[in-house]
Amino acid sequence: MRPLTLNQVTYSLKQIELEGKINKHKGIFDIACVTTNNPSLVISELIKVLDKTGIKYKRVNMYAVNCQKQNVKFEIEILQLENSDSLYLIKFKCIAGEQRDYKEVTSSILHNIQL
């Protein structure tokens, strides 16, 4: 058996990093951001919407992305609702930028995503 190259090891580590467990959400949430769809399907649909709307993003893990559109930086994470096996939440978190611009961008994402 041949030893792995550095690129193969790096790729394997990135895959392991992306295959993390889904985090749980406890507390209040917006019902418009809830879905029963598989979280992998939701993140795929989310990435399609980000591409379509011209929002730059970087995958943080299997269920989260860091995003930027102009001066607005934010995070989107898919969470499983605590005490539920089949309900998932799309959670938005503003990191930087004007609140008005943040709300406009996230509203656009929610409008375009097919849950």
HUBEL-V463200 format. One record per residue. N is the residue number from 1. RES is the residue in one letter. OMEGA is omega in degrees with one decimal (none if undefined). BURIAL is I if it has 24 or more other C-alpha atoms within 12 Angstrom, else O. Layout:
BEGIN
N_RES_OMEGA_BURIAL, N_RES_OMEGA_BURIAL
END
This chain:
BEGIN
1_M_-179.5_O, 2_R_178.0_O, 3_P_178.7_O, 4_L_174.5_O, 5_T_178.9_O, 6_L_178.9_O, 7_N_179.4_O, 8_Q_178.7_O, 9_V_179.7_O, 10_T_178.9_O, 11_Y_-179.8_O, 12_S_179.2_O, 13_L_178.0_O, 14_K_178.6_O, 15_Q_178.5_O, 16_I_179.3_O, 17_E_-178.3_O, 18_L_-175.5_O, 19_E_-178.5_O, 20_G_177.1_O, 21_K_179.3_O, 22_I_178.7_I, 23_N_178.7_O, 24_K_176.3_O, 25_H_177.8_O, 26_K_178.5_O, 27_G_-176.1_O, 28_I_179.6_O, 29_F_177.7_O, 30_D_-176.9_O, 31_I_179.2_O, 32_A_-178.1_O, 33_C_-177.0_I, 34_V_178.6_I, 35_T_174.0_I, 36_T_179.5_I, 37_N_176.1_O, 38_N_-177.2_O, 39_P_177.1_I, 40_S_177.0_I, 41_L_-179.5_O, 42_V_-179.1_I, 43_I_176.8_I, 44_S_178.5_O, 45_E_179.1_I, 46_L_-180.0_I, 47_I_175.5_I, 48_K_179.9_O, 49_V_178.7_I, 50_L_176.7_I, 51_D_-177.8_O, 52_K_-176.3_O, 53_T_176.6_O, 54_G_179.0_O, 55_I_177.4_I, 56_K_-179.7_I, 57_Y_174.8_I, 58_K_178.1_O, 59_R_177.1_I, 60_V_174.6_O, 61_N_-175.5_I, 62_M_-173.0_I, 63_Y_-178.5_I, 64_A_176.2_I, 65_V_169.5_I, 66_N_-173.3_I, 67_C_174.5_I, 68_Q_171.1_I, 69_K_-174.8_I, 70_Q_-176.4_O, 71_N_-177.8_O, 72_V_175.6_I, 73_K_-178.7_I, 74_F_179.6_I, 75_E_173.4_I, 76_I_179.7_I, 77_E_173.9_I, 78_I_-178.3_I, 79_L_173.1_I, 80_Q_178.5_I, 81_L_-179.7_I, 82_E_-179.1_O, 83_N_177.2_O, 84_S_178.6_O, 85_D_-171.7_O, 86_S_177.2_O, 87_L_-177.7_I, 88_Y_-175.8_I, 89_L_170.7_I, 90_I_-176.4_I, 91_K_177.6_I, 92_F_178.1_I, 93_K_179.9_I, 94_C_178.9_I, 95_I_179.3_O, 96_A_177.4_O, 97_G_179.9_O, 98_E_-178.7_O, 99_Q_179.9_O, 100_R_178.7_O, 101_D_178.1_O, 102_Y_179.9_I, 103_K_179.4_O, 104_E_-179.3_O, 105_V_-178.0_I, 106_T_176.0_I, 107_S_177.7_O, 108_S_178.5_O, 109_I_-179.6_I, 110_L_179.0_I, 111_H_-175.4_O, 112_N_-176.6_O, 113_I_179.5_I, 114_Q_-180.0_O, 115_L_none_I
END
